[in-house]
Amino acid sequence: MEFLENLNVLSTSGIIGALFTDGGLLDSLGGIASHLANLLGLVK
């Protein structure tokens, strides 16, 4: 389920939505970076 949540963050609407919610810009970028790291197998 965490993978699907990260995919939503990566979607355009997901990113824009995150920017205007309590998550904030830095948290959004952190989530994207975490997702990319997972895709690369750097984080398990």
GROMACS elastic network, one bead per residue, 0.5 to 0.9 nm:
[ bonds ]
;  ai    aj funct       b0    kb
    1     4     6  0.52066   500
    1     5     6  0.63650   500
    1     6     6  0.87594   500
    2     5     6  0.50597   500
    2     6     6  0.62732   500
    2     7     6  0.87123   500
    3     6     6  0.51326   500
    3     7     6  0.63254   500
    3     8     6  0.88345   500
    3    35     6  0.77384   500
    3    38     6  0.87102   500
    4     8     6  0.64062   500
    4     9     6  0.88184   500
    5     8     6  0.51514   500
    5     9     6  0.65051   500
    5    10     6  0.88732   500
    6     9     6  0.50047   500
    6    10     6  0.63492   500
    6    11     6  0.88579   500
    6    31     6  0.70083   500
    6    32     6  0.71934   500
    6    34     6  0.84345   500
    6    35     6  0.59188   500
    7    10     6  0.50193   500
    7    11     6  0.64385   500
    7    14     6  0.85716   500
    7    32     6  0.88110   500
    7    35     6  0.78240   500
    8    11     6  0.51989   500
    8    12     6  0.84191   500
    8    13     6  0.81411   500
    8    14     6  0.54275   500
    8    15     6  0.80296   500
    9    12     6  0.77763   500
    9    13     6  0.80397   500
    9    15     6  0.54028   500
    9    16     6  0.88807   500
    9    17     6  0.86581   500
    9    18     6  0.74657   500
    9    28     6  0.73553   500
    9    31     6  0.72309   500
    9    32     6  0.68248   500
    9    35     6  0.88408   500
   10    13     6  0.83901   500
   10    14     6  0.63189   500
   10    15     6  0.61836   500
   10    31     6  0.85679   500
   10    32     6  0.63214   500
   10    35     6  0.82560   500
   11    15     6  0.61756   500
   11    16     6  0.86486   500
   12    15     6  0.52441   500
   12    16     6  0.62422   500
   12    17     6  0.84473   500
   13    16     6  0.51058   500
   13    17     6  0.58111   500
   13    18     6  0.83685   500
   14    17     6  0.50761   500
   14    18     6  0.60352   500
   14    19     6  0.86540   500
   15    18     6  0.51118   500
   15    19     6  0.63212   500
   15    25     6  0.87669   500
   15    28     6  0.67522   500
   15    29     6  0.86555   500
   15    32     6  0.88418   500
   16    19     6  0.52013   500
   16    20     6  0.68096   500
   17    20     6  0.54747   500
   17    21     6  0.64294   500
   18    21     6  0.51751   500
   18    22     6  0.75327   500
   18    23     6  0.57932   500
   18    24     6  0.62909   500
   18    25     6  0.71799   500
   18    27     6  0.83457   500
   18    28     6  0.61296   500
   19    22     6  0.79985   500
   19    23     6  0.68461   500
   19    24     6  0.50454   500
   19    25     6  0.50445   500
   19    26     6  0.86304   500
   19    27     6  0.86821   500
   19    28     6  0.68481   500
   20    23     6  0.76893   500
   20    24     6  0.66056   500
   20    25     6  0.81252   500
   21    24     6  0.61224   500
   21    25     6  0.89918   500
   23    26     6  0.78928   500
   23    27     6  0.55916   500
   23    28     6  0.65564   500
   24    27     6  0.55029   500
   24    28     6  0.62566   500
   24    29     6  0.88528   500
   25    28     6  0.50860   500
   25    29     6  0.62827   500
   25    30     6  0.85648   500
   26    29     6  0.51533   500
   26    30     6  0.60609   500
   26    31     6  0.85830   500
   27    31     6  0.61007   500
   27    32     6  0.86235   500
   28    31     6  0.50965   500
   28    32     6  0.62961   500
   28    33     6  0.86392   500
   29    32     6  0.50529   500
   29    33     6  0.60810   500
   29    34     6  0.84788   500
   30    33     6  0.50866   500
   30    34     6  0.60609   500
   30    35     6  0.85615   500
   31    34     6  0.50349   500
   31    35     6  0.61440   500
   31    36     6  0.86516   500
   32    35     6  0.50449   500
   32    36     6  0.61900   500
   32    37     6  0.85363   500
   33    36     6  0.51471   500
   33    37     6  0.61264   500
   33    38     6  0.86274   500
   34    37     6  0.50376   500
   34    38     6  0.62344   500
   34    39     6  0.87290   500
   34    43     6  0.77911   500
   35    38     6  0.50122   500
   35    39     6  0.62773   500
   35    40     6  0.86846   500
   35    43     6  0.88305   500
   36    39     6  0.50127   500
   36    40     6  0.62506   500
   36    41     6  0.86198   500
   36    42     6  0.87325   500
   37    40     6  0.50826   500
   37    41     6  0.62051   500
   37    42     6  0.51811   500
   37    43     6  0.57971   500
   37    44     6  0.88570   500
   38    42     6  0.58516   500
   38    43     6  0.50072   500
   38    44     6  0.64583   500
   39    42     6  0.76627   500
   39    43     6  0.82974   500
   40    43     6  0.78278   500
   41    44     6  0.66170   500
